[in-house]
Amino acid sequence: MHLGSVPIPIPCSEPPFIAPHPIIPVLLKFPNQESIHTHTLIDSRSQYSLISKLFTCKYLLPTTLLDNLILIHAIDGKPLNNGFISHVIPANLCIQGHSKYKSFGIINMNFNLILGEITPELAFEEQERLLNLL
């Protein structure tokens, strides 16, 4: 007796395609503290600019408690950092001689900085300048 195999289709769901994000060198300046050279990932679809909690602790960066928590989700809709940002770090972000004062929400992540909210926050000229740096 021959026992044949019956092919059973296995559902294959591939993760959603996420375009690569550019990474550029930046300088962070803080009052009464040494400037920090690092890199930032640029994510124009991110609602906020973010900084790693580990990076914050490593450099003993001054944090500011928010009056109201900020709800934050990943691209897949799942909550990040327990779903909320409770502290931010104000910094002067310098990119090739140009600077912009920004607040970075502190979350647990593997990258030092994510520069988000580019489209609504930066003027058209600044967007073009940033894109030309890539």
C-alpha positions in Angstrom: 0.0 0.0 0.0 1.3 3.4 -1.0 0.7 6.3 1.4 0.9 9.5 -0.6 1.4 12.9 0.7 -1.1 15.5 0.3 0.3 19.0 0.0 -1.2 21.3 2.6 -0.8 25.0 1.9 0.9 26.8 4.7 -0.2 30.3 5.1 2.8 32.6 4.7 2.4 36.1 5.9 5.3 38.3 5.2 6.0 41.3 7.4 4.9 44.6 5.9 7.6 46.3 3.7 9.1 49.2 5.5 11.4 51.4 3.4 14.9 51.9 4.6 15.5 55.0 6.6 18.4 57.4 6.1 20.9 57.7 8.9 23.0 60.9 9.2 25.6 62.3 11.7 24.4 64.9 14.1 25.6 67.0 17.0 23.5 67.4 20.2 24.1 70.5 22.3 23.0 71.0 25.9 23.5 73.8 28.3 26.4 73.3 30.7 27.4 70.0 29.1 29.7 68.6 26.5 28.2 68.3 23.0 27.6 64.8 21.8 28.4 63.5 18.3 26.0 60.7 17.3 23.8 59.5 14.4 20.1 59.9 13.9 17.7 57.8 11.9 15.3 60.0 9.9 11.7 58.8 9.9 9.4 61.4 8.4 6.3 59.3 9.3 7.2 59.2 13.0 4.9 61.5 15.0 7.7 62.4 17.4 11.4 62.7 17.6 12.7 60.1 20.0 15.8 59.3 22.1 16.9 56.1 23.6 16.6 55.7 27.4 20.0 53.9 27.5 21.6 56.8 25.5 20.0 59.3 28.0 21.4 57.4 31.0 24.8 56.9 29.4 25.3 60.7 29.0 23.3 61.7 32.1 21.1 64.0 30.0 18.7 66.4 31.7 15.1 65.3 31.4 11.9 67.1 31.6 8.7 65.6 33.0 5.7 66.2 30.8 2.5 67.6 32.2 0.5 65.2 30.0 1.6 61.8 28.8 2.0 61.3 25.0 0.4 58.2 23.5 2.8 56.4 21.1 2.4 53.4 18.8 4.7 51.5 16.5 3.9 51.3 12.8 2.0 48.0 13.4 -0.3 49.8 15.9 1.2 48.2 19.0 2.1 50.4 21.9 5.7 51.5 22.4 7.3 52.2 25.7 4.3 51.0 27.6 2.3 53.1 25.2 3.3 56.5 26.6 6.1 59.1 26.6 6.4 60.7 30.1 9.7 62.5 29.8 11.5 64.5 27.1 15.0 65.8 26.6 15.3 69.3 25.1 18.3 69.7 22.9 19.8 71.8 20.2 20.1 69.5 17.2 22.9 70.5 14.7 23.2 69.1 11.2 26.0 70.4 9.1 26.1 73.8 10.7 22.4 74.3 10.9 20.7 74.0 14.2 17.1 73.4 15.5 15.8 73.3 19.1 13.9 70.0 19.5 12.4 67.9 22.3 13.1 64.2 22.1 10.7 61.7 23.8 12.5 59.1 25.8 11.7 55.5 25.0 13.4 52.1 25.1 14.8 51.4 21.6 17.9 50.1 20.0 18.8 53.3 18.1 20.2 56.5 19.8 17.9 59.0 18.0 15.0 59.1 15.6 14.3 62.4 14.0 10.6 62.4 13.3 7.8 64.8 12.6 9.8 66.4 9.8 6.9 67.2 7.5 4.7 69.2 9.8 7.4 70.8 11.9 10.1 71.9 9.6 9.7 74.5 6.9 10.0 73.5 3.3 13.5 74.8 2.9 14.7 72.8 5.9 13.1 69.7 4.5 14.9 70.1 1.2 18.2 70.8 3.0 17.8 67.7 5.1 17.0 65.6 2.1 20.0 67.0 0.2 22.2 65.8 3.0 21.2 62.2 2.5 
